[in-house]
Protein backbone atom coordinates (compact mmCIF):
# COMPACT_ATOMS: atom_id res chain seq x y z
CA UNK A 1 0.00 0.00 0.00
CA UNK A 2 3.01 2.29 0.13
CA UNK A 3 2.54 3.35 3.75
CA UNK A 4 5.75 1.81 5.11
CA UNK A 5 9.24 1.06 3.89
CA UNK A 6 11.36 -1.79 5.17
CA UNK A 7 15.11 -1.31 5.47
CA UNK A 8 16.90 -4.42 6.78
CA UNK A 9 14.99 -5.25 9.98
CA UNK A 10 13.53 -1.79 10.47
CA UNK A 11 10.34 -0.13 9.20
CA UNK A 12 9.93 3.57 8.48
CA UNK A 13 7.16 5.80 7.18
CA UNK A 14 6.91 6.37 3.44
CA UNK A 15 6.82 9.98 2.15
CA UNK A 16 3.01 9.66 1.86
CA UNK A 17 2.67 8.55 5.49
CA UNK A 18 4.99 11.30 6.68
CA UNK A 19 2.92 13.91 4.87
CA UNK A 20 -0.63 12.75 5.58
CA UNK A 21 -0.58 10.37 8.56
CA UNK A 22 1.73 12.12 11.04
CA UNK A 23 0.09 14.62 13.37
CA UNK A 24 1.34 18.18 13.33
CA UNK A 25 1.44 18.45 9.55
CA UNK A 26 -0.89 20.83 7.75
CA UNK A 27 -2.25 18.02 5.56
CA UNK A 28 -2.86 15.57 8.43
CA UNK A 29 -5.93 13.43 7.56
CA UNK A 30 -6.81 11.49 10.69
CA UNK A 31 -8.18 14.21 12.94
CA UNK A 32 -11.49 14.09 11.01
CA UNK A 33 -11.43 10.45 9.94
CA UNK A 34 -14.47 8.86 11.57
CA UNK A 35 -13.27 5.26 11.30
CA UNK A 36 -9.83 5.78 12.85
CA UNK A 37 -10.77 4.48 16.31
CA UNK A 38 -12.51 1.45 14.78
CA UNK A 39 -9.44 0.50 12.72
CA UNK A 40 -7.31 0.93 15.85
CA UNK A 41 -9.19 -2.00 17.37
CA UNK A 42 -8.41 -4.32 14.45
CA UNK A 43 -5.96 -6.62 16.35
CA UNK A 44 -8.44 -7.19 19.17
CA UNK A 45 -11.32 -7.73 16.72
CA UNK A 46 -9.37 -10.31 14.73
CA UNK A 47 -8.33 -12.13 17.91
CA UNK A 48 -11.80 -12.21 19.45
CA UNK A 49 -13.83 -12.51 16.23
CA UNK A 50 -16.36 -10.05 17.67
CA UNK A 51 -18.21 -7.80 15.25
CA UNK A 52 -20.56 -4.84 15.81
CA UNK A 53 -24.19 -5.62 16.59
CA UNK A 54 -25.39 -2.91 14.16
CA UNK A 55 -23.84 -1.40 11.04
CA UNK A 56 -21.51 1.49 11.79
CA UNK A 57 -22.14 4.40 11.49
CA UNK A 58 -25.51 4.15 9.69
CA UNK A 59 -27.42 2.82 12.68
CA UNK A 60 -25.30 4.27 15.47
CA UNK A 61 -24.10 7.86 14.89
CA UNK A 62 -26.22 10.33 12.98
CA UNK A 63 -23.52 12.98 12.46
CA UNK A 64 -21.09 10.46 10.99
CA UNK A 65 -23.88 9.00 8.85
CA UNK A 66 -24.44 12.41 7.26
CA UNK A 67 -20.74 12.84 6.48
CA UNK A 68 -20.50 9.36 4.96
CA UNK A 69 -23.61 9.85 2.81
CA UNK A 70 -22.27 13.16 1.50
CA UNK A 71 -18.99 11.51 0.59
CA UNK A 72 -20.74 8.65 -1.23
CA UNK A 73 -23.00 11.11 -3.04
CA UNK A 74 -19.99 13.10 -4.26
CA UNK A 75 -18.53 9.98 -5.90
CA UNK A 76 -21.91 8.74 -7.18
CA UNK A 77 -22.54 11.98 -9.06
CA UNK A 78 -19.33 11.38 -11.03
CA UNK A 79 -20.14 7.70 -11.63
CA UNK A 80 -23.78 8.27 -12.62
CA UNK A 81 -23.28 9.34 -16.28
CA UNK A 82 -21.35 6.14 -17.03
CA UNK A 83 -23.80 3.90 -15.17
CA UNK A 84 -26.84 5.50 -16.79
CA UNK A 85 -25.53 4.58 -20.23
CA UNK A 86 -25.63 0.91 -19.21
CA UNK A 87 -29.11 0.80 -17.73
CA UNK A 88 -32.25 -0.28 -19.67
CA UNK A 89 -34.04 3.00 -18.97
CA UNK A 90 -35.84 3.35 -22.30
CA UNK A 91 -37.98 0.27 -21.54
CA UNK A 92 -38.66 1.24 -17.93
CA UNK A 93 -41.43 3.45 -16.60
CA UNK A 94 -40.96 2.67 -12.90
CA UNK A 95 -37.78 2.35 -10.82
CA UNK A 96 -37.19 1.07 -7.30
CA UNK A 97 -33.87 2.13 -5.78
CA UNK A 98 -33.11 -0.09 -2.77
CA UNK A 99 -30.79 1.50 -0.21
CA UNK A 100 -30.41 4.55 -2.42
CA UNK A 101 -28.66 6.82 0.07
CA UNK A 102 -29.05 10.44 -1.03
CA UNK A 103 -30.72 9.29 -4.24
CA UNK A 104 -27.77 10.12 -6.50
CA UNK A 105 -28.49 7.46 -9.13
CA UNK A 106 -32.28 7.80 -9.02
CA UNK A 107 -32.07 11.55 -9.54
CA UNK A 108 -29.71 11.02 -12.49
CA UNK A 109 -32.04 8.39 -13.98
CA UNK A 110 -35.10 10.64 -13.74
CA UNK A 111 -33.27 13.56 -15.29
CA UNK A 112 -32.12 11.34 -18.15
CA UNK A 113 -35.58 9.76 -18.68
CA UNK A 114 -38.47 12.24 -18.26
CA UNK A 115 -41.03 9.40 -18.38
CA UNK A 116 -39.55 7.61 -15.35
CA UNK A 117 -41.17 7.50 -11.91
CA UNK A 118 -39.20 6.21 -8.94
CA UNK A 119 -39.29 5.16 -5.30
CA UNK A 120 -36.17 5.25 -3.13
CA UNK A 121 -36.23 2.83 -0.20
CA UNK A 122 -33.98 3.61 2.76
CA UNK A 123 -33.77 2.52 6.37
CA UNK A 124 -35.95 4.58 8.74
CA UNK A 125 -32.82 5.87 10.49
CA UNK A 126 -31.39 7.18 7.22
CA UNK A 127 -34.48 8.19 5.25
CA UNK A 128 -34.57 11.79 6.50
CA UNK A 129 -31.24 12.44 4.74
CA UNK A 130 -32.70 10.97 1.54
CA UNK A 131 -35.84 13.09 1.73
CA UNK A 132 -33.85 16.30 2.10
CA UNK A 133 -31.61 15.43 -0.85
CA UNK A 134 -34.58 14.66 -3.13
CA UNK A 135 -36.32 17.87 -2.09
CA UNK A 136 -33.15 19.84 -2.78
CA UNK A 137 -32.92 18.28 -6.27
CA UNK A 138 -36.41 19.66 -7.04
CA UNK A 139 -37.55 16.36 -8.47
CA UNK A 140 -39.92 15.35 -5.69
CA UNK A 141 -42.98 15.06 -7.93
CA UNK A 142 -41.42 12.07 -9.71
CA UNK A 143 -39.47 10.52 -6.83
CA UNK A 144 -41.05 9.14 -3.68
CA UNK A 145 -38.95 8.34 -0.61
CA UNK A 146 -39.99 5.42 1.60
CA UNK A 147 -38.59 4.45 5.01
CA UNK A 148 -38.31 0.67 5.12
CA UNK A 149 -36.20 -1.91 6.93
CA UNK A 150 -35.44 -4.30 4.07
CA UNK A 151 -34.32 -6.98 6.52
CA UNK A 152 -37.79 -7.13 8.07
CA UNK A 153 -40.28 -5.71 5.56
CA UNK A 154 -41.13 -6.67 1.96
CA UNK A 155 -40.33 -4.33 -0.91
CA UNK A 156 -43.21 -2.56 -2.68
CA UNK A 157 -44.33 -4.15 -5.97
CA UNK A 158 -44.99 -3.09 -9.54
CA UNK A 159 -41.65 -1.96 -10.97
CA UNK A 160 -39.92 -2.33 -14.32
CA UNK A 161 -36.43 -1.80 -12.90
CA UNK A 162 -34.87 -2.44 -9.50
CA UNK A 163 -31.49 -0.94 -8.62
CA UNK A 164 -29.52 -2.37 -5.70
CA UNK A 165 -26.23 -0.50 -5.48
CA UNK A 166 -23.67 -1.24 -2.76
CA UNK A 167 -26.17 -2.95 -0.49
CA UNK A 168 -25.04 -6.59 -0.70
CA UNK A 169 -21.66 -6.02 0.89
CA UNK A 170 -23.24 -4.54 4.01
CA UNK A 171 -25.30 -7.67 4.74
CA UNK A 172 -24.85 -11.35 5.38
CA UNK A 173 -25.45 -14.01 2.72
CA UNK A 174 -28.82 -15.02 4.20
CA UNK A 175 -30.11 -11.44 4.09
CA UNK A 176 -28.90 -11.04 0.51
CA UNK A 177 -30.66 -14.17 -0.69
CA UNK A 178 -33.87 -12.95 0.93
CA UNK A 179 -33.44 -9.48 -0.60
CA UNK A 180 -33.06 -10.85 -4.12
CA UNK A 181 -36.16 -13.03 -3.69
CA UNK A 182 -38.06 -9.93 -2.55
CA UNK A 183 -36.70 -7.97 -5.53
CA UNK A 184 -37.92 -10.69 -7.89
CA UNK A 185 -41.44 -10.47 -6.45
CA UNK A 186 -41.56 -6.68 -6.69
CA UNK A 187 -40.71 -6.65 -10.43
CA UNK A 188 -43.25 -6.71 -13.25
CA UNK A 189 -42.93 -9.59 -15.72
CA UNK A 190 -39.98 -8.85 -17.99
CA UNK A 191 -38.57 -6.38 -15.47
CA UNK A 192 -34.88 -6.17 -14.71
CA UNK A 193 -32.68 -6.05 -11.66
CA UNK A 194 -29.40 -4.09 -11.63
CA UNK A 195 -26.85 -5.10 -9.01
CA UNK A 196 -23.85 -2.85 -8.45
CA UNK A 197 -21.22 -3.94 -5.94
CA UNK A 198 -17.64 -5.09 -5.47
CA UNK A 199 -17.50 -8.60 -6.95
CA UNK A 200 -14.61 -10.81 -5.91
CA UNK A 201 -12.80 -13.85 -7.24
CA UNK A 202 -13.82 -17.20 -5.78
CA UNK A 203 -10.86 -17.10 -3.35
CA UNK A 204 -11.94 -13.67 -2.09
CA UNK A 205 -8.49 -12.12 -2.57
CA UNK A 206 -8.91 -10.34 -5.90
CA UNK A 207 -9.33 -7.43 -6.46
CA UNK A 208 -6.98 -6.28 -3.71
CA UNK A 209 -9.22 -3.30 -2.86
CA UNK A 210 -12.16 -5.63 -2.24
CA UNK A 211 -10.11 -7.81 0.10
CA UNK A 212 -9.14 -4.76 2.12
CA UNK A 213 -12.72 -3.47 2.07
CA UNK A 214 -13.88 -6.80 3.50
CA UNK A 215 -11.68 -6.11 6.52
CA UNK A 216 -13.38 -2.72 6.90
CA UNK A 217 -16.76 -4.44 6.71
CA UNK A 218 -15.63 -6.91 9.38
CA UNK A 219 -15.02 -3.92 11.64
CA UNK A 220 -18.17 -1.97 10.73
CA UNK A 221 -20.97 -4.50 10.12
CA UNK A 222 -22.44 -7.57 11.84
CA UNK A 223 -22.10 -9.87 8.80
CA UNK A 224 -20.99 -7.85 5.76
CA UNK A 225 -18.19 -8.69 3.33
CA UNK A 226 -17.43 -8.47 -0.38
CA UNK A 227 -18.95 -11.46 -2.19
CA UNK A 228 -17.63 -13.56 -5.05
CA UNK A 229 -19.18 -13.29 -8.49
CA UNK A 230 -20.10 -17.00 -8.33
CA UNK A 231 -22.03 -16.45 -5.09
CA UNK A 232 -24.08 -13.57 -6.47
CA UNK A 233 -24.80 -15.47 -9.70
CA UNK A 234 -26.12 -18.35 -7.61
CA UNK A 235 -28.36 -16.07 -5.56
CA UNK A 236 -29.85 -14.52 -8.70
CA UNK A 237 -30.62 -17.89 -10.27
CA UNK A 238 -32.08 -19.23 -7.02
CA UNK A 239 -34.36 -16.18 -6.80
CA UNK A 240 -35.70 -16.93 -10.29
CA UNK A 241 -33.74 -14.48 -12.44
CA UNK A 242 -32.43 -15.42 -15.89
CA UNK A 243 -30.48 -13.86 -18.74
CA UNK A 244 -27.76 -12.59 -16.45
CA UNK A 245 -25.47 -10.06 -18.17
CA UNK A 246 -22.10 -8.88 -16.89
CA UNK A 247 -20.13 -8.24 -14.91
CA UNK A 248 -18.98 -4.97 -16.41
CA UNK A 249 -17.38 -1.95 -14.78
CA UNK A 250 -19.87 0.61 -13.52
CA UNK A 251 -17.48 3.35 -14.65
CA UNK A 252 -13.85 3.76 -15.80
CA UNK A 253 -13.10 6.06 -12.85
CA UNK A 254 -10.12 4.93 -10.73
CA UNK A 255 -11.93 5.36 -7.41
CA UNK A 256 -14.87 3.15 -8.52
CA UNK A 257 -14.15 -0.56 -7.85
CA UNK A 258 -17.71 -1.74 -8.54
CA UNK A 259 -19.05 -4.12 -11.15
CA UNK A 260 -22.60 -4.40 -12.47
CA UNK A 261 -24.85 -7.39 -13.16
CA UNK A 262 -28.22 -7.12 -14.95
CA UNK A 263 -30.77 -9.94 -14.88
CA UNK A 264 -34.37 -10.39 -16.01
CA UNK A 265 -37.60 -11.67 -14.50
CA UNK A 266 -38.81 -13.79 -17.41
C-alpha positions as CSV (number, residue, x, y, z in Angstrom):
1,X,0.0,0.0,0.0
2,X,3.0,2.3,0.1
3,X,2.5,3.3,3.7
4,X,5.7,1.8,5.1
5,X,9.2,1.1,3.9
6,X,11.4,-1.8,5.2
7,X,15.1,-1.3,5.5
8,X,16.9,-4.4,6.8
9,X,15.0,-5.2,10.0
10,X,13.5,-1.8,10.5
11,X,10.3,-0.1,9.2
12,X,9.9,3.6,8.5
13,X,7.2,5.8,7.2
14,X,6.9,6.4,3.4
15,X,6.8,10.0,2.2
16,X,3.0,9.7,1.9
17,X,2.7,8.5,5.5
18,X,5.0,11.3,6.7
19,X,2.9,13.9,4.9
20,X,-0.6,12.7,5.6
21,X,-0.6,10.4,8.6
22,X,1.7,12.1,11.0
23,X,0.1,14.6,13.4
24,X,1.3,18.2,13.3
25,X,1.4,18.4,9.5
26,X,-0.9,20.8,7.8
27,X,-2.2,18.0,5.6
28,X,-2.9,15.6,8.4
29,X,-5.9,13.4,7.6
30,X,-6.8,11.5,10.7
31,X,-8.2,14.2,12.9
32,X,-11.5,14.1,11.0
33,X,-11.4,10.5,9.9
34,X,-14.5,8.9,11.6
35,X,-13.3,5.3,11.3
36,X,-9.8,5.8,12.8
37,X,-10.8,4.5,16.3
38,X,-12.5,1.5,14.8
39,X,-9.4,0.5,12.7
40,X,-7.3,0.9,15.8
41,X,-9.2,-2.0,17.4
42,X,-8.4,-4.3,14.4
43,X,-6.0,-6.6,16.4
44,X,-8.4,-7.2,19.2
45,X,-11.3,-7.7,16.7
46,X,-9.4,-10.3,14.7
47,X,-8.3,-12.1,17.9
48,X,-11.8,-12.2,19.4
49,X,-13.8,-12.5,16.2
50,X,-16.4,-10.0,17.7
51,X,-18.2,-7.8,15.3
52,X,-20.6,-4.8,15.8
53,X,-24.2,-5.6,16.6
54,X,-25.4,-2.9,14.2
55,X,-23.8,-1.4,11.0
56,X,-21.5,1.5,11.8
57,X,-22.1,4.4,11.5
58,X,-25.5,4.2,9.7
59,X,-27.4,2.8,12.7
60,X,-25.3,4.3,15.5
61,X,-24.1,7.9,14.9
62,X,-26.2,10.3,13.0
63,X,-23.5,13.0,12.5
64,X,-21.1,10.5,11.0
65,X,-23.9,9.0,8.8
66,X,-24.4,12.4,7.3
67,X,-20.7,12.8,6.5
68,X,-20.5,9.4,5.0
69,X,-23.6,9.8,2.8
70,X,-22.3,13.2,1.5
71,X,-19.0,11.5,0.6
72,X,-20.7,8.6,-1.2
73,X,-23.0,11.1,-3.0
74,X,-20.0,13.1,-4.3
75,X,-18.5,10.0,-5.9
76,X,-21.9,8.7,-7.2
77,X,-22.5,12.0,-9.1
78,X,-19.3,11.4,-11.0
79,X,-20.1,7.7,-11.6
80,X,-23.8,8.3,-12.6
81,X,-23.3,9.3,-16.3
82,X,-21.4,6.1,-17.0
83,X,-23.8,3.9,-15.2
84,X,-26.8,5.5,-16.8
85,X,-25.5,4.6,-20.2
86,X,-25.6,0.9,-19.2
87,X,-29.1,0.8,-17.7
88,X,-32.2,-0.3,-19.7
89,X,-34.0,3.0,-19.0
90,X,-35.8,3.3,-22.3
91,X,-38.0,0.3,-21.5
92,X,-38.7,1.2,-17.9
93,X,-41.4,3.4,-16.6
94,X,-41.0,2.7,-12.9
95,X,-37.8,2.4,-10.8
96,X,-37.2,1.1,-7.3
97,X,-33.9,2.1,-5.8
98,X,-33.1,-0.1,-2.8
99,X,-30.8,1.5,-0.2
100,X,-30.4,4.5,-2.4
101,X,-28.7,6.8,0.1
102,X,-29.0,10.4,-1.0
103,X,-30.7,9.3,-4.2
104,X,-27.8,10.1,-6.5
105,X,-28.5,7.5,-9.1
106,X,-32.3,7.8,-9.0
107,X,-32.1,11.6,-9.5
108,X,-29.7,11.0,-12.5
109,X,-32.0,8.4,-14.0
110,X,-35.1,10.6,-13.7
111,X,-33.3,13.6,-15.3
112,X,-32.1,11.3,-18.2
113,X,-35.6,9.8,-18.7
114,X,-38.5,12.2,-18.3
115,X,-41.0,9.4,-18.4
116,X,-39.6,7.6,-15.4
117,X,-41.2,7.5,-11.9
118,X,-39.2,6.2,-8.9
119,X,-39.3,5.2,-5.3
120,X,-36.2,5.2,-3.1
121,X,-36.2,2.8,-0.2
122,X,-34.0,3.6,2.8
123,X,-33.8,2.5,6.4
124,X,-35.9,4.6,8.7
125,X,-32.8,5.9,10.5
126,X,-31.4,7.2,7.2
127,X,-34.5,8.2,5.3
128,X,-34.6,11.8,6.5
129,X,-31.2,12.4,4.7
130,X,-32.7,11.0,1.5
131,X,-35.8,13.1,1.7
132,X,-33.8,16.3,2.1
133,X,-31.6,15.4,-0.9
134,X,-34.6,14.7,-3.1
135,X,-36.3,17.9,-2.1
136,X,-33.1,19.8,-2.8
137,X,-32.9,18.3,-6.3
138,X,-36.4,19.7,-7.0
139,X,-37.6,16.4,-8.5
140,X,-39.9,15.4,-5.7
141,X,-43.0,15.1,-7.9
142,X,-41.4,12.1,-9.7
143,X,-39.5,10.5,-6.8
144,X,-41.1,9.1,-3.7
145,X,-39.0,8.3,-0.6
146,X,-40.0,5.4,1.6
147,X,-38.6,4.5,5.0
148,X,-38.3,0.7,5.1
149,X,-36.2,-1.9,6.9
150,X,-35.4,-4.3,4.1
151,X,-34.3,-7.0,6.5
152,X,-37.8,-7.1,8.1
153,X,-40.3,-5.7,5.6
154,X,-41.1,-6.7,2.0
155,X,-40.3,-4.3,-0.9
156,X,-43.2,-2.6,-2.7
157,X,-44.3,-4.1,-6.0
158,X,-45.0,-3.1,-9.5
159,X,-41.7,-2.0,-11.0
160,X,-39.9,-2.3,-14.3
161,X,-36.4,-1.8,-12.9
162,X,-34.9,-2.4,-9.5
163,X,-31.5,-0.9,-8.6
164,X,-29.5,-2.4,-5.7
165,X,-26.2,-0.5,-5.5
166,X,-23.7,-1.2,-2.8
167,X,-26.2,-2.9,-0.5
168,X,-25.0,-6.6,-0.7
169,X,-21.7,-6.0,0.9
170,X,-23.2,-4.5,4.0
171,X,-25.3,-7.7,4.7
172,X,-24.8,-11.4,5.4
173,X,-25.4,-14.0,2.7
174,X,-28.8,-15.0,4.2
175,X,-30.1,-11.4,4.1
176,X,-28.9,-11.0,0.5
177,X,-30.7,-14.2,-0.7
178,X,-33.9,-12.9,0.9
179,X,-33.4,-9.5,-0.6
180,X,-33.1,-10.9,-4.1
181,X,-36.2,-13.0,-3.7
182,X,-38.1,-9.9,-2.6
183,X,-36.7,-8.0,-5.5
184,X,-37.9,-10.7,-7.9
185,X,-41.4,-10.5,-6.4
186,X,-41.6,-6.7,-6.7
187,X,-40.7,-6.7,-10.4
188,X,-43.2,-6.7,-13.3
189,X,-42.9,-9.6,-15.7
190,X,-40.0,-8.9,-18.0
191,X,-38.6,-6.4,-15.5
192,X,-34.9,-6.2,-14.7
193,X,-32.7,-6.0,-11.7
194,X,-29.4,-4.1,-11.6
195,X,-26.8,-5.1,-9.0
196,X,-23.9,-2.8,-8.4
197,X,-21.2,-3.9,-5.9
198,X,-17.6,-5.1,-5.5
199,X,-17.5,-8.6,-7.0
200,X,-14.6,-10.8,-5.9
201,X,-12.8,-13.8,-7.2
202,X,-13.8,-17.2,-5.8
203,X,-10.9,-17.1,-3.4
204,X,-11.9,-13.7,-2.1
205,X,-8.5,-12.1,-2.6
206,X,-8.9,-10.3,-5.9
207,X,-9.3,-7.4,-6.5
208,X,-7.0,-6.3,-3.7
209,X,-9.2,-3.3,-2.9
210,X,-12.2,-5.6,-2.2
211,X,-10.1,-7.8,0.1
212,X,-9.1,-4.8,2.1
213,X,-12.7,-3.5,2.1
214,X,-13.9,-6.8,3.5
215,X,-11.7,-6.1,6.5
216,X,-13.4,-2.7,6.9
217,X,-16.8,-4.4,6.7
218,X,-15.6,-6.9,9.4
219,X,-15.0,-3.9,11.6
220,X,-18.2,-2.0,10.7
221,X,-21.0,-4.5,10.1
222,X,-22.4,-7.6,11.8
223,X,-22.1,-9.9,8.8
224,X,-21.0,-7.8,5.8
225,X,-18.2,-8.7,3.3
226,X,-17.4,-8.5,-0.4
227,X,-18.9,-11.5,-2.2
228,X,-17.6,-13.6,-5.1
229,X,-19.2,-13.3,-8.5
230,X,-20.1,-17.0,-8.3
231,X,-22.0,-16.5,-5.1
232,X,-24.1,-13.6,-6.5
233,X,-24.8,-15.5,-9.7
234,X,-26.1,-18.3,-7.6
235,X,-28.4,-16.1,-5.6
236,X,-29.8,-14.5,-8.7
237,X,-30.6,-17.9,-10.3
238,X,-32.1,-19.2,-7.0
239,X,-34.4,-16.2,-6.8
240,X,-35.7,-16.9,-10.3
241,X,-33.7,-14.5,-12.4
242,X,-32.4,-15.4,-15.9
243,X,-30.5,-13.9,-18.7
244,X,-27.8,-12.6,-16.4
245,X,-25.5,-10.1,-18.2
246,X,-22.1,-8.9,-16.9
247,X,-20.1,-8.2,-14.9
248,X,-19.0,-5.0,-16.4
249,X,-17.4,-1.9,-14.8
250,X,-19.9,0.6,-13.5
251,X,-17.5,3.3,-14.7
252,X,-13.9,3.8,-15.8
253,X,-13.1,6.1,-12.8
254,X,-10.1,4.9,-10.7
255,X,-11.9,5.4,-7.4
256,X,-14.9,3.1,-8.5
257,X,-14.2,-0.6,-7.9
258,X,-17.7,-1.7,-8.5
259,X,-19.1,-4.1,-11.2
260,X,-22.6,-4.4,-12.5
261,X,-24.9,-7.4,-13.2
262,X,-28.2,-7.1,-15.0
263,X,-30.8,-9.9,-14.9
264,X,-34.4,-10.4,-16.0
265,X,-37.6,-11.7,-14.5
266,X,-38.8,-13.8,-17.4
